């Protein structure tokens, strides 16, 4: 069993991105599944090309894309991606699309195929704050989730996939007036690991209790 986990490179003037910093800290095997890690560019379109190449090369059973959501105070697993690119700031190639579709002929939205409520419960059981989110935004994070789900729905129907947002690292908040929520890379990695463990159980067909711990955010 193979699970591909992606994290973005730094963007928006930052020199670090908590997504890939945490992904790098994950073990190479979780629950018996091989974990493959890749950094993707924070660039509309190019993010999906890098993902497509990696999926084609290694044919994972599931893909989890991870991105930064500054201002959130917990790990949030996204339920839905929308067919819209609308950038508040330029991406790392200077692109700043507005009111454009991710896929011209794609559906309005895609829902994740990850067992997100069970994953949230697993993360919270590990002592890490987590919840389900119902908006991945309209920047490159949503772009990559939509492209992933489009790839799954059009080419790899047996593969599962989705997106997880993580908070700032503490050092990213030092110059933010009034401060901002943050979480250490170690805690983010621990939360991701717990979520992956739940995903592996799902892939193996092991029943799980999602409980009442899913919650909601944003």
N, C-alpha and C positions, 0 to 999 in steps of 0.2 A: 504494500500500500504506500502511495506517495502523495504528499500534500505540498503544494507550492504556496509559499507565503511571500508576498511582495511588500516593500516599503519604499516610500518616495525619498528622493534626494531633497536637500534643503531648498527653500524657496522664500520669496518675499523679503529678501535681504538677510535672512537667517544664515548661520553657518553650521547649523545642525538641524536634524529632523528627528523627533522622537520615534516616528514610525520605524524607520530602518535601524535606528540605534537599538530599539527593543527587539526587532526581528533578528538582528545579528546575535543577540544574547540567547536566543532559543536553542535548545539542544538539537542535535542532528537526528535524533529519534525520539518520538513522543508516542507512547502507547503502542509501540511496535511499528509505527508508520515512519517512513523516511521523510524528513523535512528538508525541502529545497528552498533556499532563500535567494531573492534577487532584488536589487535596487532598480527602481524605475524612475524615469525622468518626470519632473513636474511640468509636463508639456502636453497640451491638448493633442490627441491623435497619436503622437509618438509613444505615449504611455501604453496605448493599446497595441501598437506594433511590437514593442518589446515584450509585452505579455504574450501575444500570439506566438512569437518565435519561441519563447520558453515553453509554452504549453505544447507546441508542436514537437519540440525536441524531447520532452520528458514525459508527456502524457500522464499528468497527475490524476488522481481520483477526485481531488478537490483543490480549489484555489481560494485562498484568503488574501485579500488586498488590505493593507493597513495604511492609514493616513492620519495626519495631524488635524485636530479640531481645537484650535486655541480658544479658550474660554469655557470649554466643557470640563467638568470636574470628575469625570468617571470614564471608563471604557464603554463606548457605545457601539452596539452592533446594528448595522443599518438594515432596515426592512426593505427599502425600495430605492431604486435609481430612476431618474426621469430623463427623458430625451430632450435635454436642454443644456446648452453651454452659455453661461452668462457670468463673465469674470469681473469681479470687483477690482482686481489688480492683474497685471500682466503675468503670464506664466514665465517659465525660465527661458523661453525663446522670444519673449516680447509679444506673444499673441494675447489678445484680449477680446475674445468673441462676445457678442451680445445678441441675445434672442436668436440663437442658431441651434439647429438640431445636432445631436451627436451622430445619429444615423438617419439619413434623409428618409429612408423607407422603413425605419424601425417603429415599433409601437410606442405609445406615449410613456410607458413605464415598464420596468421589470421588477419582480419581487425576488429576493434572495432565495436560494434553495438550501441554505444552511439551516440547521436546527437551532435557530437563534435564541429561543427562550430557554432551551436546555443549556445552551452555551453560557447565557447570562447567569443562570443559576449556578453553574459550575464555577464561574469566575467569582461570584459573590461568596460561594462556599469556601473559596480559597482566601477570602478576606480582602478582596479587591473590589472597590465600587464599580458597578456596571449596570447597564440598562439597555433596553431596545430603543433605537432612534428611528423616527419616521421621516427624516430628511437628511440626505447626504450632501445638501447644498447644491450649488450649480457651478462649482469650480472643478479642478482636475480630479478631485476625489470622486465626485459623482460621475465625471466623464469615464474614469477607469472602471468603476463599478458597472456602469451601463454597458461599456464595451465588453467587459467580462461576461455579463449575463447574455448579451447578444451573441457572443461567440459560443457560449454554452447552448443557447437555444437554437442556433443555426448549424453548428458543427459538432458539438460534443455533448449530446443530450444526457449521457450517463454521468457526466462530471458535475459535481456540486460546486457552488461558489457564492461569494459574497464579500462584504466590506466591513471593516472595523475601524472606527475612529478612536484616537487616543489623545489625552491632554498634552499640554506643554510639558517640557522638562523644567525643573526648578530654575535652571540657569537662564532659560528663555524669558522669565518673568521679572528679572532684576530691574530692567529699565522701563517696565510698564507702570505708569502712574496709577496708584491705587492697588497694584498687584493684579494677579490673575491666578486661577486654579492651576495646579501642576501635579505631576506624579513622577516619581523616579523611573528611570529606564528599567531598573531591576523589578519594580512593582508592575510596570506595564508588561514586561516580559513574562512575569509570573501569571498575570491575568491572561495573556495570550496563550500561554502553555495550558492553563486550565480550560480555556475555551476549545483548544485543539483536542485535548483529551476527550471532551464531550463529543466533538465532531467525529473522532475516531470510533467511539462507541456507536454513533449513529451509522457510520459507514459499515460497521461490522454487524449491524442489526440488533444491537443490544438495547433493550428498552430503557428509557430514561424518564425521570419525573421533572418536568419543567417547573413545577410548583407554582407559587405565587410571587416568585422573586423577579419576574421579568421587568416590571416597571415600564416607564416610558420617559422619553426626554425630547425636548426641542420639537 
